Amino acid sequence: MTATVAVTGANGFVGRALCRHLRARGLSVRALTRAGGEDTWAVGDLGPETDWGQTLQGVDCVVHCAARVHMVQDNDPDPLLAYRRANVEGSRSLASAAAAAGVRRLVFLSSLKVHGERTAPGRPFTADMRPAPEDAYGQSKWEAEQALHAVAASTGLELVVVRPPLVYGPGVKANFHRLMHAVARGTPLPLGAVDNRRSLLALDNLTDLLHQCVEQPGATGHTFLVSDGHDLSTPDLVRALALALNRPPRLWPVPVAWLRMAGKLLGRSGQIDRLIGSLQVDIGHTRQVLGWTPRVTVEQGLRLAVQDVMA
């Protein structure tokens, strides 16, 4: 009998792609969204009172992609409370309902922000490092992981946790989308002097990894870090995007200290830090436990990502 996989947040950037990936590989997918619609099941807002109803009956595995996502400028008067309501209590409610419905496994899409915002040169994050989130979103994801482990321990629900870095692909938004458009327009970028390393994750590689977490028996109980397996400096990323877009890279070698100063003056220190700082992950544990290797290279992933810009 074909396994049935429920995907929360099925109309989001990752959830939509994951549903396509799983269906293409012969799995029965139950797409769960806030409002419902064609071929989707409505579950309402994510929180402690979410009524999962009959949506989990007959489901073998749940991949939990829904979340209150990270926002650079959060206008909620108490962001941590809002994140906890959706990401912690909402996830706990889902896990409890899944266990009660006889679901075998829950795969939780967490975040690399559980570990922090930056790494020292040559010292990538590993799955066994002590979490050290620095913002409300990262804190809520770490607390959600702990809540899910507690439910799993008390019910026998199998739990798999995945902590991805920045995910890019067709339909990507936010800063990555803005960077692609800047490169496509030929905008000069003052990033030529940056010497950092950042791990990125192509959407196709993430959906493939999540598929492995659904099906592989040995995934149970593990936390997996994941990336494309080839880290880039910010200037190298700009050059790779320019190549994919068939545009010349326009990089100015502005001193990094000047960029930091500009970030402070403009109130954009966080954005500048993400452009000039390092954030690397070691995926050795993921490769070893799952026998997994990235399906697409960075170059292939970027060519797919820029299709929307070139259209």
C-alpha positions in Angstrom: 0.0 0.0 0.0 1.3 3.5 -0.9 2.4 5.5 2.1 0.5 8.7 2.9 2.5 11.7 3.9 0.8 14.9 5.3 2.7 18.1 4.6 1.9 21.2 6.7 2.5 24.6 5.1 1.8 22.9 1.7 1.3 26.2 -0.1 4.6 27.7 1.1 8.0 27.9 -0.7 9.2 24.6 0.7 5.9 22.8 1.2 4.7 23.2 -2.4 8.0 21.9 -3.8 8.0 19.0 -1.3 4.5 17.9 -2.3 5.5 17.8 -6.0 8.7 15.9 -5.1 6.9 13.2 -3.1 4.0 12.8 -5.6 6.5 12.4 -8.4 8.1 9.5 -6.4 4.8 7.6 -6.0 3.8 8.7 -2.5 0.3 9.7 -1.6 0.4 13.3 -0.3 -2.2 15.1 1.9 -1.5 18.9 1.6 -2.5 20.8 4.7 -2.8 24.6 4.5 -4.3 27.4 6.6 -7.3 28.1 4.4 -7.6 25.0 2.2 -8.4 25.0 -1.4 -8.1 22.8 -4.5 -6.5 19.5 -3.4 -5.6 20.8 0.0 -7.1 20.4 3.5 -7.8 23.4 5.7 -6.4 23.4 9.3 -6.6 27.1 10.2 -3.9 29.1 11.9 -1.0 27.3 13.5 -1.2 27.4 17.3 -2.2 25.4 20.4 -5.9 25.4 19.4 -5.4 24.2 15.8 -8.1 21.6 15.1 -6.3 18.8 13.1 -9.6 16.9 13.0 -9.6 14.1 10.5 -6.6 15.5 8.5 -4.2 13.0 10.1 -6.3 9.9 9.9 -4.6 7.2 7.8 -1.4 9.2 7.6 1.9 7.4 8.0 4.2 10.4 8.3 3.9 14.2 8.8 6.4 16.7 7.4 5.9 19.8 9.4 6.9 22.8 7.2 4.3 25.3 8.5 5.7 28.0 10.8 5.6 31.6 11.7 8.6 32.5 9.6 11.5 34.8 10.4 11.0 38.5 9.7 13.7 41.1 9.6 11.3 43.8 10.8 8.7 42.2 13.1 5.9 44.6 14.1 4.3 42.3 16.7 4.5 43.9 20.1 5.9 40.7 21.6 7.6 38.7 18.7 8.8 35.9 21.0 5.3 35.3 22.3 3.9 35.2 18.8 6.7 32.8 17.6 6.1 30.6 20.6 2.4 30.4 20.0 2.8 29.2 16.4 6.1 27.4 16.3 6.3 25.8 19.8 2.7 25.3 20.9 1.5 24.7 17.3 4.1 22.1 16.8 3.4 20.4 20.1 -0.3 20.3 19.3 0.4 18.7 15.9 2.7 16.1 17.4 0.1 15.1 20.0 -2.6 14.9 17.5 -0.4 12.9 15.1 0.5 10.4 17.9 -3.2 10.1 18.8 -4.1 9.4 15.2 -1.5 6.6 14.9 1.0 8.5 12.7 4.3 6.7 12.7 6.8 9.6 12.1 7.0 13.3 12.2 9.7 15.2 10.3 10.2 18.7 11.6 11.7 21.4 9.5 13.6 23.5 12.0 16.3 26.1 11.2 20.0 26.6 11.4 19.2 29.6 13.4 18.9 27.2 16.4 22.7 27.2 16.4 23.2 31.0 16.0 23.9 33.6 13.3 27.6 33.1 12.4 30.5 30.7 12.5 34.2 31.2 13.1 36.5 30.6 10.1 37.0 26.9 9.6 34.6 26.0 12.4 31.2 25.0 10.8 28.2 24.1 12.9 27.7 20.4 13.5 24.5 18.6 14.6 25.9 17.8 18.1 26.8 21.4 19.0 25.0 23.1 21.8 22.2 25.3 20.4 22.7 29.0 20.9 19.8 30.9 19.1 20.2 34.7 19.0 16.8 35.8 18.0 13.1 35.1 18.8 12.6 32.9 15.7 15.6 30.8 16.4 14.7 30.5 20.0 11.2 29.3 19.1 12.5 26.7 16.7 14.8 25.3 19.4 12.0 25.3 22.0 9.8 23.5 19.4 12.4 20.8 18.9 12.4 20.2 22.6 8.6 20.1 22.8 8.5 17.6 20.0 11.2 15.4 21.6 9.0 15.3 24.8 5.9 14.2 22.9 7.9 11.6 21.0 9.4 10.2 24.3 5.9 9.9 25.9 4.0 8.5 22.9 6.5 6.5 20.7 6.1 8.9 17.8 9.3 8.8 15.6 10.9 12.2 15.3 13.4 13.5 12.8 14.7 17.1 12.9 16.2 19.0 9.9 18.0 22.3 10.4 18.5 24.0 7.0 20.5 27.1 6.2 19.2 29.7 3.6 17.1 27.8 1.0 17.0 29.1 -2.5 15.2 28.0 -5.7 12.4 29.0 -8.0 10.1 31.4 -6.2 12.6 32.4 -3.5 11.8 35.7 -1.8 13.4 38.2 0.6 17.1 39.0 0.5 18.1 36.3 -2.0 15.4 37.5 -4.4 16.7 41.1 -4.1 20.3 40.0 -4.7 19.3 38.1 -7.9 17.5 41.2 -9.2 20.4 43.5 -8.4 22.8 41.2 -10.3 20.3 40.9 -13.2 20.1 44.7 -13.4 23.8 45.1 -13.3 23.8 47.1 -10.1 27.3 47.6 -8.7 27.6 45.8 -5.4 30.2 46.9 -2.8 31.1 43.3 -1.8 34.3 42.6 -3.7 36.5 42.7 -0.6 34.4 40.3 1.5 36.2 37.1 2.4 33.7 34.7 4.1 32.1 31.3 3.6 28.4 30.5 3.7 26.5 27.3 3.3 23.4 27.4 1.1 20.8 24.9 0.2 19.1 24.4 -3.1 15.3 23.7 -2.9 15.8 20.4 -4.8 18.4 19.2 -2.3 16.1 20.0 0.6 13.1 18.2 -0.8 15.3 15.2 -1.6 16.7 15.2 2.0 13.2 15.5 3.5 12.0 12.6 1.3 14.9 10.5 2.7 13.8 11.5 6.3 10.3 10.3 5.5 11.3 6.8 4.2 14.6 5.8 5.8 14.2 3.8 9.0 17.6 4.9 10.3 16.6 8.6 10.3 14.6 8.2 13.5 15.8 10.2 16.4 18.4 12.1 14.5 19.0 15.8 13.9 20.3 16.6 10.4 22.2 19.6 9.1 22.0 20.0 5.4 23.6 22.1 2.6 24.7 21.9 -1.0 28.0 20.6 0.2 30.0 23.4 -1.4 30.3 26.7 0.5 30.6 30.1 -1.2 31.9 33.5 -0.4 29.5 36.3 -1.0 31.6 37.6 -4.0 31.6 34.0 -5.4 27.8 33.8 -5.0 27.5 37.1 -7.0 29.7 35.7 -9.7 27.8 32.5 -9.8 24.5 34.3 -10.1 25.9 36.6 -12.8 27.0 33.5 -14.8 23.6 31.9 -14.4 21.9 35.2 -15.5 24.4 35.7 -18.3 25.4 39.1 -16.9 28.8 40.5 -15.9 29.4 40.6 -12.2 29.8 44.2 -10.9 31.7 44.0 -7.6 33.4 46.9 -5.9 36.1 46.1 -3.3 34.8 48.3 -0.5 36.5 47.6 2.8 34.5 45.4 5.1 34.9 47.9 8.0 33.1 50.6 5.8 30.3 48.1 5.1 29.8 47.5 8.9 29.8 51.3 9.5 27.2 51.8 6.8 25.0 49.1 8.2 25.0 50.8 11.6 24.3 54.2 10.2 21.4 52.8 8.1 20.0 50.6 10.8 20.8 47.5 8.7 23.5 45.8 10.7 21.8 42.5 10.5 21.6 42.5 6.7 25.2 43.5 6.4 26.3 40.8 8.8 24.6 38.2 6.7 26.5 39.4 3.6 29.9 39.7 5.2 29.9 37.0 7.9 30.5 33.3 7.7 27.8 30.7 8.4 28.9 27.1 7.5 27.5 23.7 8.3 29.1 20.3 8.4 26.9 17.7 6.7 29.1 14.7 7.5 26.6 13.3 10.0 23.8 13.5 7.4 25.9 11.8 4.7 26.9 9.0 7.1 23.5 8.2 8.6 21.4 8.6 5.5 24.0 7.8 2.8 22.8 11.1 1.3 24.6 13.3 -1.2 23.2 16.6 -2.7 21.3 15.9 -5.9 22.1 19.2 -7.5 25.3 21.3 -7.5 25.2 25.0 -6.5 25.6 26.0 -10.1 22.6 23.8 -11.1 20.5 25.1 -8.2 21.3 28.7 -9.1 20.3 28.2 -12.7 17.0 26.9 -11.5 16.6 29.8 -9.1 17.2 32.6 -11.6 14.5 31.3 -14.1 11.9 33.6 -12.5 14.2 36.6 -12.9 14.9 35.8 -16.5 11.3 35.2 -17.4 
